[in-house]
């Protein structure tokens, strides 16, 4: 009997689901006729004991500059962050994106084109990945499992502000970012988040604060289109979410705000009020699991170490999660369980 490659069966001996993999030896099979292979699944729980969030870089004036410090948390618990390792290049005013296995940090102050990466399930220092198309800082990153993107940024807030969107293939390294398209308006300090298909940037300075929300289809290339508007015009907001709902928390309007907005990623329209973070602040790092959104650090004025969280599919005010290892702002957030990963 001929078996079609891709056929699925339940093996009553092993009690496992299997699929039939066909093809010549050396192209995924070990026999000339094909073979039945266990269907395996992967998740943050398998890799780390829970979705892991990482806060990379940021700065504070004492006791020493902290722009290379990287912390991690287990998102579905609460408690203080722990040290992950150090970035090899400045991580102040950079931003981040991630797959289930790799976190990628791009740009930073003073304006740099450096892209560096970490392995999320381990701890340790970052390694070189490649370069952005343009040196800049205060960009914002988002991703799905395959592709990472960095949008906006500046080399001088009083001078050149960019509408650039770069993209990378996260599993690659030593390959520089490529041009994807452009945001609808040039700006720095936006927030960013994604589902597996759609990437969203919101707010920022252009050079005055804006409430613009843009979106792109991650798997394509081209310019961003208008999604809607934030409920409060602001810059320095932190974006996070799951595959359905995106959240933007905090920011400067120009005074610091506690506002959390939410959008339904698959639709278009203006953001809706969700609740408030615990402390009004801007330039936070933001990360998420499929159920929780988390914001860490920021400036209020003064550098903050607070970590807040909310349940993404509800509405209401954030509650205390714990503290970063060091107070700082301008930090990037990433995880192995965010909305871009499904």
C-alpha angles and dihedrals in degrees: 000000000000116000119206115229108251094035114143130216139169111238106218091194097055094025089227136123113245138186129206115247115195134181141088122317110273094033098086099302135086097205134055093238100046130249146237112258130193115252107232130190130209130208142159088258091061094046103043110002089262140002107306122215122200127198109201128196125330127149143249129169100238153093082353133331108282101199093123099044117116123192132186138203136184098242099209093056130053130236142092122316120254130218114270100179139271135297113236092219132035114295098185112123091358123126137215149218134181152192122214090278109024134052119202126199120195134193127347146178127322085044109274137167093212118134116192133178143206134195104243099208093055133048128236145090125319125256133214116274105171138273140297118240089248133025108244147131136218091045120142128232135210136162152170122221093284111028132046124197136195119199133191127345140148144237091205124010090214091047135024116020119178136222090191121139113195126187136201137183101243097211091055128077135186087040117111123230118268132217114267101173138273140295116245089252132018110251146144132217096036123152120239140196140154152199119217090274108027133051123201133196120189136187125343137142120293082181091294118044118280137196095207119136117198131186139195136184102247098212093055134056128238144087123315120256131214116275101173138271139295118248089240126034106239150140130216094042119153118232126206139140150133128269092284109034132036125203131201115196132190127340142150119285083179089289116052114270136198094210121138115192128187136205133188100239098211093054135056127240146089122313119259128219113264103174136273140297115236097252128030105242145134138218093043127159114240132197139159152196122212088275108027137055116204133192123193134189126340140151122281093164098302125038115285134211098187120128116200131184142191136187102253100215094051129058127234143089124316121252132211117280101174137271139296118245088250135017111250148136136215093051128148125232129209140158145181092240108048126133096267089066094061 
